[in-house]
Amino acid sequence: MNEERDIRQAALKYLAMREHSMLELKRKLFDKFDDLVIHDVLTELESQGLLSDERFAENYTRFRKGKGFGSLHIQSELRERGVSETLINKYVDANDESWMKLAKEVQKQRFGDPLPEDFKEKAKQSRFLQSRGFTSDQIWHLMGEN
């Protein structure tokens, strides 16, 4: 019972700092506590609404999008954190027009105006946008606008 209390306190401490996915919190707690009790504590926190993969996915997507990352990058990061495909698809729709706007903002912030004319510079900027997680279609559409 003492260990359960300690696990709960540690979990709440992590959650007070920021939202965590269930998997993230499990990984952090496994380093310090017995895994049999961790699952019970996290399930209880989830039932109380203190731990939510949905809330985590929504906040994480907004945060990473605000940092200039594209849909593919964010989807991959959410998968690494154990978020379900259903929630990923709910909060990261690669077909949403806002990703095009974001790709343009990120490109402009990094390389300035105007869009490149020569192939070498287009390739360089395309690779950068690809590394940030924008789709090929988004990049082609952006680079084709000049």
Long-range contacts (C-beta under 8 A, 24 or more apart in sequence): 3-33, 3-34, 3-37, 4-37, 4-40, 4-41, 6-33, 7-33, 7-37, 7-38, 7-41, 8-41, 8-44, 8-45, 11-41, 11-42, 11-45, 11-51, 12-45, 12-50, 15-45, 15-50, 15-51, 18-59, 19-52, 19-55, 19-56, 19-59, 19-60, 20-51, 20-56, 21-53, 21-56, 21-57, 21-78, 21-81, 21-82, 21-83, 22-46, 22-51, 22-53, 22-82, 23-81, 23-82, 23-83, 24-56, 24-81, 24-82, 25-51, 53-82, 53-83, 53-84, 53-87, 54-87, 54-90, 56-81, 56-83, 57-83, 57-87, 57-88, 57-90, 57-91, 58-91, 61-91, 61-92, 65-98, 65-102, 68-102, 68-105, 68-106, 68-109, 68-132, 69-132, 69-133, 70-99, 70-102, 70-103, 70-106, 70-129, 70-132, 70-133, 70-134, 70-135, 70-138, 71-96, 71-99, 71-133, 71-134, 71-135, 72-133, 72-134, 72-135, 73-132, 73-133, 74-133, 75-133, 76-133, 94-135, 99-134, 99-135, 99-138, 100-138, 100-141, 100-142, 102-134, 103-129, 103-134, 103-138, 103-139, 103-142, 104-142, 106-132, 106-134, 107-142, 114-146, 115-142, 115-143, 115-145, 115-146, 116-143, 116-146, 117-146
